[in-house]
Amino acid sequence: MPPSDIPDLPETPVDQGRTLIPVVVERPATQPLPLVISLPHSGRAYQESFISRTRLTLSELRSGEDAFVDLLAADTPGLGATLIQATFPRVVCDVNRAPLDVDPSEVRGAGGRFFRPGARARAGLGSIPAVVSGGKKIYARPLSFPEVSSRLNEMWKPYHKTLHGLLREMRDHFGICVLLDLHSMMPGLCEDQAEFVIGDRFGQSSDQRFVAAIEDSLREAGADVRRNRPFAGGFITEHYGSPGENIHAVQIEIRQDLYMHGKEAGLSTGFARTRGQISALTQRLGWELTATG
């Protein structure tokens, strides 16, 4: 692919204090489909007030980003999908976790007793993360309860209020809706790691015809695909996937070495192919939804 076909990378802004819009929605440019594409981990607006309180470099803080997934999905509104994206980084607030999934030991004050941590939060990877990749601690000391509460109210809640509204709106209008939760994964996470991992909570979060449509589209494009291993879907897939209510949720993990050299090094010549694969599966889902309707 010629260098001119690789889009310029957006800056990773270090904001000096202005309030950022936590979630953005891009509606389709053509006839809308009952298809929502969620980008919960591609946000890269790092505020100086946050960075100055951490023990880590910006590069270390960025280690958990689903880097440039928003660029891979950029063509999908033109194909009828609705995009929803968190602008804040997951290291600040992870909307793919339950809101109270916070380790109380990482919160100063009595308010910590209100949280309900699971295994991920106990490992520092809850809705307000305490560590980044490699187990590096983000903060020198626990956050205050007001700070944790503020992030959940100003980031987690707006994302989920918006996402919930979009899904209900489309289901009520079309009678059905598919949610595609788009992520990226580092290579080397497990032996024989696939290029794409489709997560449907082992068949619980979506009708299998939509999962099969995604898998068939990717395989026809030459991709190596697996289901549910090593990722079966996080909070968003589990929480919103309700086939009995005609809301179907599927998570897709894309291996980062397919389309990028690194977060600082930028996109590779494989970017156009991967972007095309995302566009193709969006079209395939559109055909499936039209046939279903």
C-alpha atoms as a printed R data frame, in Angstrom:
    type eleno elety resid chain resno       x       y      z
1   ATOM     1    CA   MET     A     1   0.000   0.000  0.000
2   ATOM     2    CA   PRO     A     2   1.461   3.415 -0.932
3   ATOM     3    CA   PRO     A     3   2.281   5.697  2.020
4   ATOM     4    CA   SER     A     4  -0.359   8.139  0.777
5   ATOM     5    CA   ASP     A     5  -3.017   5.511  1.470
6   ATOM     6    CA   ILE     A     6  -2.080   5.305  5.155
7   ATOM     7    CA   PRO     A     7  -4.057   7.990  7.000
8   ATOM     8    CA   ASP     A     8  -2.245  10.567  9.089
9   ATOM     9    CA   LEU     A     9  -2.328   9.584 12.740
10  ATOM    10    CA   PRO     A    10  -4.375  11.851 14.991
11  ATOM    11    CA   GLU     A    11  -2.437  13.474 17.780
12  ATOM    12    CA   THR     A    12  -2.510  12.020 21.255
13  ATOM    13    CA   PRO     A    13  -3.577  15.198 23.004
14  ATOM    14    CA   VAL     A    14  -2.271  16.091 26.422
15  ATOM    15    CA   ASP     A    15  -5.023  18.405 27.523
16  ATOM    16    CA   GLN     A    16  -4.242  21.351 29.776
17  ATOM    17    CA   GLY     A    17  -7.467  21.316 31.720
18  ATOM    18    CA   ARG     A    18 -10.490  21.975 29.530
19  ATOM    19    CA   THR     A    19 -13.408  19.610 29.884
20  ATOM    20    CA   LEU     A    20 -13.460  16.882 27.248
21  ATOM    21    CA   ILE     A    21 -16.618  15.429 25.741
22  ATOM    22    CA   PRO     A    22 -16.527  11.851 27.106
23  ATOM    23    CA   VAL     A    23 -18.382  10.104 24.289
24  ATOM    24    CA   VAL     A    24 -18.957  10.856 20.621
25  ATOM    25    CA   VAL     A    25 -21.485   9.321 18.257
26  ATOM    26    CA   GLU     A    26 -21.265   9.266 14.472
27  ATOM    27    CA   ARG     A    27 -24.512   8.486 12.723
28  ATOM    28    CA   PRO     A    28 -24.551   6.749  9.348
29  ATOM    29    CA   ALA     A    29 -24.152   8.771  6.195
30  ATOM    30    CA   THR     A    30 -26.455   6.403  4.279
31  ATOM    31    CA   GLN     A    31 -29.597   4.441  5.042
32  ATOM    32    CA   PRO     A    32 -29.137   3.422  8.694
33  ATOM    33    CA   LEU     A    33 -28.813  -0.164  9.751
34  ATOM    34    CA   PRO     A    34 -29.757  -1.520 13.189
35  ATOM    35    CA   LEU     A    35 -26.029  -1.907 13.830
36  ATOM    36    CA   VAL     A    36 -24.035  -0.124 16.558
37  ATOM    37    CA   ILE     A    37 -20.237  -0.343 16.635
38  ATOM    38    CA   SER     A    38 -18.812   0.390 20.069
39  ATOM    39    CA   LEU     A    39 -15.222   1.600 20.573
40  ATOM    40    CA   PRO     A    40 -14.760   1.644 24.351
41  ATOM    41    CA   HIS     A    41 -10.949   1.465 24.511
42  ATOM    42    CA   SER     A    42  -9.648   3.593 21.624
43  ATOM    43    CA   GLY     A    43  -9.788   6.942 23.463
44  ATOM    44    CA   ARG     A    44  -6.487   8.803 23.626
45  ATOM    45    CA   ALA     A    45  -7.244  12.210 25.164
46  ATOM    46    CA   TYR     A    46  -4.873  12.283 28.143
47  ATOM    47    CA   GLN     A    47  -5.311  15.244 30.476
48  ATOM    48    CA   GLU     A    48  -2.231  16.769 32.080
49  ATOM    49    CA   SER     A    49  -3.972  16.701 35.455
50  ATOM    50    CA   PHE     A    50  -4.135  12.903 35.148
51  ATOM    51    CA   ILE     A    51  -0.622  12.326 33.825
52  ATOM    52    CA   SER     A    52   0.941  14.462 36.553
53  ATOM    53    CA   ARG     A    53  -0.579  12.243 39.244
54  ATOM    54    CA   THR     A    54   0.742   8.978 37.876
55  ATOM    55    CA   ARG     A    55   4.073   7.212 38.293
56  ATOM    56    CA   LEU     A    56   4.323   6.268 34.623
57  ATOM    57    CA   THR     A    57   5.289   7.766 31.296
58  ATOM    58    CA   LEU     A    58   2.710   8.544 28.645
59  ATOM    59    CA   SER     A    59   4.029   5.600 26.631
60  ATOM    60    CA   GLU     A    60   3.443   3.250 29.564
61  ATOM    61    CA   LEU     A    61  -0.019   4.686 30.177
62  ATOM    62    CA   ARG     A    62  -0.915   4.033 26.534
63  ATOM    63    CA   SER     A    63   0.012   0.347 26.714
64  ATOM    64    CA   GLY     A    64  -3.592  -0.774 27.154
65  ATOM    65    CA   GLU     A    65  -5.125   1.283 24.353
66  ATOM    66    CA   ASP     A    66  -7.015  -0.399 21.556
67  ATOM    67    CA   ALA     A    67  -4.765   1.653 19.330
68  ATOM    68    CA   PHE     A    68  -6.228   3.104 16.118
69  ATOM    69    CA   VAL     A    69  -9.300   0.876 16.137
70  ATOM    70    CA   ASP     A    70 -11.303   4.041 15.459
71  ATOM    71    CA   LEU     A    71  -9.353   4.444 12.210
72  ATOM    72    CA   LEU     A    72 -10.092   0.844 11.236
73  ATOM    73    CA   ALA     A    73 -13.817   1.488 11.748
74  ATOM    74    CA   ALA     A    74 -13.858   4.933 10.144
75  ATOM    75    CA   ASP     A    75 -15.590   3.748  6.952
76  ATOM    76    CA   THR     A    76 -18.456   1.960  8.700
77  ATOM    77    CA   PRO     A    77 -20.856   4.921  9.098
78  ATOM    78    CA   GLY     A    78 -20.786   5.199  5.317
79  ATOM    79    CA   LEU     A    79 -22.044   1.606  5.257
80  ATOM    80    CA   GLY     A    80 -24.975   2.253  7.589
81  ATOM    81    CA   ALA     A    81 -23.479   1.599 11.040
82  ATOM    82    CA   THR     A    82 -23.625   3.954 14.011
83  ATOM    83    CA   LEU     A    83 -20.300   4.477 15.810
84  ATOM    84    CA   ILE     A    84 -19.979   5.248 19.507
85  ATOM    85    CA   GLN     A    85 -16.522   6.007 20.894
86  ATOM    86    CA   ALA     A    86 -15.107   6.868 24.319
87  ATOM    87    CA   THR     A    87 -12.681   9.784 24.018
88  ATOM    88    CA   PHE     A    88 -11.022   9.158 27.389
89  ATOM    89    CA   PRO     A    89  -8.375   6.426 27.750
90  ATOM    90    CA   ARG     A    90  -9.250   3.129 29.381
91  ATOM    91    CA   VAL     A    91  -6.433   3.670 31.886
92  ATOM    92    CA   VAL     A    92  -8.531   6.522 33.309
93  ATOM    93    CA   CYS     A    93 -11.881   4.723 33.219
94  ATOM    94    CA   ASP     A    94 -12.666   1.344 31.671
95  ATOM    95    CA   VAL     A    95 -16.257   1.214 30.458
96  ATOM    96    CA   ASN     A    96 -15.921  -2.479 29.600
97  ATOM    97    CA   ARG     A    97 -16.136  -3.274 33.311
98  ATOM    98    CA   ALA     A    98 -19.063  -3.116 35.708
99  ATOM    99    CA   PRO     A    99 -19.233   0.299 37.396
100 ATOM   100    CA   LEU     A   100 -18.589  -0.982 40.915
101 ATOM   101    CA   ASP     A   101 -15.812  -3.340 39.815
102 ATOM   102    CA   VAL     A   102 -13.181  -1.424 41.803
103 ATOM   103    CA   ASP     A   103 -10.736  -2.775 44.377
104 ATOM   104    CA   PRO     A   104 -11.556  -1.007 47.691
105 ATOM   105    CA   SER     A   105  -7.888  -1.204 48.694
106 ATOM   106    CA   GLU     A   106  -7.138   1.222 45.846
107 ATOM   107    CA   VAL     A   107  -9.577   3.807 47.224
108 ATOM   108    CA   ARG     A   108  -8.916   6.078 50.205
109 ATOM   109    CA   GLY     A   109 -11.718   6.654 52.655
110 ATOM   110    CA   ALA     A   110 -14.781   4.834 53.875
111 ATOM   111    CA   GLY     A   111 -16.502   5.106 50.496
112 ATOM   112    CA   GLY     A   112 -14.541   2.137 49.263
113 ATOM   113    CA   ARG     A   113 -16.931  -0.200 51.035
114 ATOM   114    CA   PHE     A   114 -19.556   0.467 48.362
115 ATOM   115    CA   PHE     A   115 -17.562  -1.255 45.618
116 ATOM   116    CA   ARG     A   116 -18.054  -4.855 44.513
117 ATOM   117    CA   PRO     A   117 -14.743  -6.049 43.070
118 ATOM   118    CA   GLY     A   118 -14.378  -9.123 40.912
119 ATOM   119    CA   ALA     A   119 -11.212 -10.950 39.938
120 ATOM   120    CA   ARG     A   120 -10.189  -8.325 37.386
121 ATOM   121    CA   ALA     A   121 -10.560  -5.466 39.845
122 ATOM   122    CA   ARG     A   122  -8.577  -7.389 42.453
123 ATOM   123    CA   ALA     A   123  -5.827  -7.615 39.828
124 ATOM   124    CA   GLY     A   124  -5.984  -3.852 39.327
125 ATOM   125    CA   LEU     A   125  -7.986  -3.975 36.100
126 ATOM   126    CA   GLY     A   126 -11.419  -2.795 37.174
127 ATOM   127    CA   SER     A   127 -13.503   0.138 35.988
128 ATOM   128    CA   ILE     A   128 -10.918   2.508 37.509
129 ATOM   129    CA   PRO     A   129  -7.656   0.689 36.721
130 ATOM   130    CA   ALA     A   130  -4.802   0.643 39.220
131 ATOM   131    CA   VAL     A   131  -2.223  -1.025 36.941
132 ATOM   132    CA   VAL     A   132  -1.255  -1.084 33.265
133 ATOM   133    CA   SER     A   133   0.172  -3.873 31.115
134 ATOM   134    CA   GLY     A   134   2.853  -5.813 32.923
135 ATOM   135    CA   GLY     A   135   1.311  -5.055 36.318
136 ATOM   136    CA   LYS     A   136   2.912  -1.610 36.628
137 ATOM   137    CA   LYS     A   137   1.130   0.434 39.271
138 ATOM   138    CA   ILE     A   138  -0.316   3.688 37.985
139 ATOM   139    CA   TYR     A   139  -0.438   5.671 41.217
140 ATOM   140    CA   ALA     A   140   1.885   6.111 44.172
141 ATOM   141    CA   ARG     A   141  -1.072   5.920 46.543
142 ATOM   142    CA   PRO     A   142  -4.776   5.073 46.330
143 ATOM   143    CA   LEU     A   143  -7.201   7.513 44.752
144 ATOM   144    CA   SER     A   144  -9.742   9.354 46.872
145 ATOM   145    CA   PHE     A   145 -13.343   8.203 46.848
146 ATOM   146    CA   PRO     A   146 -14.536  11.525 45.310
147 ATOM   147    CA   GLU     A   147 -12.073  11.111 42.431
148 ATOM   148    CA   VAL     A   148 -13.212   7.566 41.695
149 ATOM   149    CA   SER     A   149 -16.851   8.583 41.962
150 ATOM   150    CA   SER     A   150 -16.277  11.570 39.685
151 ATOM   151    CA   ARG     A   151 -14.759   9.438 36.922
152 ATOM   152    CA   LEU     A   152 -17.604   6.951 37.055
153 ATOM   153    CA   ASN     A   153 -20.183   9.741 36.935
154 ATOM   154    CA   GLU     A   154 -18.479  11.791 34.227
155 ATOM   155    CA   MET     A   155 -17.151   9.004 31.981
156 ATOM   156    CA   TRP     A   156 -18.653   5.578 32.684
157 ATOM   157    CA   LYS     A   157 -22.245   6.747 33.043
158 ATOM   158    CA   PRO     A   158 -22.384   8.939 29.905
159 ATOM   159    CA   TYR     A   159 -20.936   6.171 27.753
160 ATOM   160    CA   HIS     A   160 -23.412   3.591 28.925
161 ATOM   161    CA   LYS     A   161 -26.371   5.959 28.934
162 ATOM   162    CA   THR     A   162 -25.605   6.794 25.298
163 ATOM   163    CA   LEU     A   163 -24.970   3.183 24.282
164 ATOM   164    CA   HIS     A   164 -28.115   1.944 26.014
165 ATOM   165    CA   GLY     A   165 -30.146   4.663 24.307
166 ATOM   166    CA   LEU     A   166 -28.817   3.794 20.847
167 ATOM   167    CA   LEU     A   167 -29.528   0.093 21.242
168 ATOM   168    CA   ARG     A   168 -33.068   0.658 22.501
169 ATOM   169    CA   GLU     A   169 -33.753   3.250 19.814
170 ATOM   170    CA   MET     A   170 -32.723   0.873 17.038
171 ATOM   171    CA   ARG     A   171 -34.384  -2.192 18.482
172 ATOM   172    CA   ASP     A   172 -37.635  -0.270 18.920
173 ATOM   173    CA   HIS     A   173 -37.465   1.126 15.370
174 ATOM   174    CA   PHE     A   174 -36.221  -1.929 13.469
175 ATOM   175    CA   GLY     A   175 -37.353  -4.696 15.791
176 ATOM   176    CA   ILE     A   176 -33.747  -5.914 16.140
177 ATOM   177    CA   CYS     A   177 -30.265  -4.537 16.804
178 ATOM   178    CA   VAL     A   178 -26.707  -5.862 16.652
179 ATOM   179    CA   LEU     A   179 -23.934  -4.421 18.806
180 ATOM   180    CA   LEU     A   180 -20.379  -4.958 17.602
181 ATOM   181    CA   ASP     A   181 -17.849  -4.224 20.357
182 ATOM   182    CA   LEU     A   182 -14.519  -3.591 18.633
183 ATOM   183    CA   HIS     A   183 -11.141  -4.108 20.350
184 ATOM   184    CA   SER     A   184  -7.516  -4.838 19.556
185 ATOM   185    CA   MET     A   185  -5.099  -7.272 21.192
186 ATOM   186    CA   MET     A   186  -1.353  -7.489 21.433
187 ATOM   187    CA   PRO     A   187   0.284 -10.434 19.649
188 ATOM   188    CA   GLY     A   188   1.831 -13.212 21.709
189 ATOM   189    CA   LEU     A   189  -0.942 -13.518 24.282
190 ATOM   190    CA   CYS     A   190  -1.257 -17.255 23.771
191 ATOM   191    CA   GLU     A   191   0.021 -20.057 21.587
192 ATOM   192    CA   ASP     A   192  -1.372 -20.037 18.039
193 ATOM   193    CA   GLN     A   193  -3.142 -16.748 18.647
194 ATOM   194    CA   ALA     A   194  -5.612 -15.996 15.864
195 ATOM   195    CA   GLU     A   195  -5.690 -12.758 13.882
196 ATOM   196    CA   PHE     A   196  -9.301 -12.128 14.905
197 ATOM   197    CA   VAL     A   197 -11.136 -13.443 17.961
198 ATOM   198    CA   ILE     A   198 -14.936 -13.345 17.945
199 ATOM   199    CA   GLY     A   199 -16.505 -13.315 21.409
200 ATOM   200    CA   ASP     A   200 -20.167 -14.159 21.984
201 ATOM   201    CA   ARG     A   201 -19.968 -15.359 25.589
202 ATOM   202    CA   PHE     A   202 -19.905 -18.943 24.286
203 ATOM   203    CA   GLY     A   203 -23.151 -18.529 22.406
204 ATOM   204    CA   GLN     A   204 -25.022 -16.525 25.043
205 ATOM   205    CA   SER     A   205 -24.886 -12.941 23.772
206 ATOM   206    CA   SER     A   206 -25.991 -13.263 20.144
207 ATOM   207    CA   ASP     A   207 -27.978 -15.328 17.702
208 ATOM   208    CA   GLN     A   208 -25.476 -17.538 15.905
209 ATOM   209    CA   ARG     A   209 -26.435 -16.321 12.440
210 ATOM   210    CA   PHE     A   210 -24.765 -12.976 13.175
211 ATOM   211    CA   VAL     A   211 -21.669 -14.604 14.631
212 ATOM   212    CA   ALA     A   212 -21.458 -16.894 11.603
213 ATOM   213    CA   ALA     A   213 -21.838 -13.926  9.234
214 ATOM   214    CA   ILE     A   214 -18.879 -12.174 10.883
215 ATOM   215    CA   GLU     A   215 -16.753 -15.320 10.865
216 ATOM   216    CA   ASP     A   216 -17.585 -16.168  7.266
217 ATOM   217    CA   SER     A   217 -16.770 -12.641  6.099
218 ATOM   218    CA   LEU     A   218 -13.379 -12.656  7.812
219 ATOM   219    CA   ARG     A   219 -12.463 -16.148  6.596
220 ATOM   220    CA   GLU     A   220 -13.440 -15.267  3.034
221 ATOM   221    CA   ALA     A   221 -11.066 -12.285  3.339
222 ATOM   222    CA   GLY     A   222  -8.244 -14.679  4.254
223 ATOM   223    CA   ALA     A   223  -8.193 -14.049  8.013
224 ATOM   224    CA   ASP     A   224  -7.374 -16.571 10.741
225 ATOM   225    CA   VAL     A   225 -10.377 -16.537 13.102
226 ATOM   226    CA   ARG     A   226 -11.280 -18.165 16.411
227 ATOM   227    CA   ARG     A   227 -14.278 -17.924 18.691
228 ATOM   228    CA   ASN     A   228 -14.132 -17.060 22.395
229 ATOM   229    CA   ARG     A   229 -10.480 -17.899 23.020
230 ATOM   230    CA   PRO     A   230  -8.710 -16.170 24.585
231 ATOM   231    CA   PHE     A   231 -11.501 -13.538 24.761
232 ATOM   232    CA   ALA     A   232 -15.202 -14.377 25.032
233 ATOM   233    CA   GLY     A   233 -16.423 -10.815 25.559
234 ATOM   234    CA   GLY     A   234 -16.331  -8.373 28.453
235 ATOM   235    CA   PHE     A   235 -18.938  -6.437 30.400
236 ATOM   236    CA   ILE     A   236 -20.422  -4.701 27.350
237 ATOM   237    CA   THR     A   237 -21.016  -7.940 25.454
238 ATOM   238    CA   GLU     A   238 -22.385  -9.731 28.495
239 ATOM   239    CA   HIS     A   239 -24.510  -6.839 29.769
240 ATOM   240    CA   TYR     A   240 -26.151  -5.790 26.512
241 ATOM   241    CA   GLY     A   241 -26.329  -9.066 24.620
242 ATOM   242    CA   SER     A   242 -29.905 -10.233 25.038
243 ATOM   243    CA   PRO     A   243 -31.022 -12.326 22.057
244 ATOM   244    CA   GLY     A   244 -34.410 -12.910 23.675
245 ATOM   245    CA   GLU     A   245 -35.013  -9.145 23.478
246 ATOM   246    CA   ASN     A   246 -33.625  -8.959 19.929
247 ATOM   247    CA   ILE     A   247 -30.423  -7.176 20.989
248 ATOM   248    CA   HIS     A   248 -27.383  -9.189 19.910
249 ATOM   249    CA   ALA     A   249 -23.839  -8.368 21.063
250 ATOM   250    CA   VAL     A   250 -20.567  -9.658 19.614
251 ATOM   251    CA   GLN     A   251 -17.020  -8.673 20.566
252 ATOM   252    CA   ILE     A   252 -14.214  -8.650 17.991
253 ATOM   253    CA   GLU     A   253 -10.532  -8.555 18.942
254 ATOM   254    CA   ILE     A   254  -8.075  -7.618 16.178
255 ATOM   255    CA   ARG     A   255  -4.412  -8.541 16.526
256 ATOM   256    CA   GLN     A   256  -2.429  -5.316 16.452
257 ATOM   257    CA   ASP     A   257   0.455  -6.522 14.303
258 ATOM   258    CA   LEU     A   258  -1.965  -6.880 11.388
259 ATOM   259    CA   TYR     A   259  -2.187  -3.103 10.946
260 ATOM   260    CA   MET     A   260   0.360  -1.238 13.090
261 ATOM   261    CA   HIS     A   261   4.035  -1.152 14.006
262 ATOM   262    CA   GLY     A   262   3.366   0.344 17.444
263 ATOM   263    CA   LYS     A   263   1.522   3.197 19.108
264 ATOM   264    CA   GLU     A   264   4.394   5.582 18.463
265 ATOM   265    CA   ALA     A   265   5.701   3.986 15.234
266 ATOM   266    CA   GLY     A   266   2.294   4.140 13.609
267 ATOM   267    CA   LEU     A   267   0.345   2.167 11.039
268 ATOM   268    CA   SER     A   268   1.781  -0.527  8.783
269 ATOM   269    CA   THR     A   269   1.056  -1.365  5.178
270 ATOM   270    CA   GLY     A   270  -1.429  -3.964  6.472
271 ATOM   271    CA   PHE     A   271  -3.756  -1.220  7.669
272 ATOM   272    CA   ALA     A   272  -5.766  -0.930  4.421
273 ATOM   273    CA   ARG     A   273  -6.378  -4.694  4.301
274 ATOM   274    CA   THR     A   274  -7.573  -4.798  7.918
275 ATOM   275    CA   ARG     A   275  -9.773  -1.741  7.448
276 ATOM   276    CA   GLY     A   276 -11.256  -3.424  4.385
277 ATOM   277    CA   GLN     A   277 -11.999  -6.556  6.401
278 ATOM   278    CA   ILE     A   278 -13.900  -4.492  8.989
279 ATOM   279    CA   SER     A   279 -15.851  -2.761  6.232
280 ATOM   280    CA   ALA     A   280 -16.641  -6.091  4.562
281 ATOM   281    CA   LEU     A   281 -17.985  -7.672  7.740
282 ATOM   282    CA   THR     A   282 -20.079  -4.545  8.351
283 ATOM   283    CA   GLN     A   283 -21.631  -5.006  4.918
284 ATOM   284    CA   ARG     A   284 -22.193  -8.709  5.585
285 ATOM   285    CA   LEU     A   285 -23.979  -7.898  8.841
286 ATOM   286    CA   GLY     A   286 -26.068  -5.364  6.954
287 ATOM   287    CA   TRP     A   287 -27.169  -8.032  4.467
288 ATOM   288    CA   GLU     A   288 -27.956 -10.430  7.306
289 ATOM   289    CA   LEU     A   289 -29.987  -7.797  9.152
290 ATOM   290    CA   THR     A   290 -31.858  -6.858  5.994
291 ATOM   291    CA   ALA     A   291 -32.683 -10.503  5.354
292 ATOM   292    CA   THR     A   292 -33.763 -10.880  8.981
293 ATOM   293    CA   GLY     A   293 -35.984  -7.840  8.735
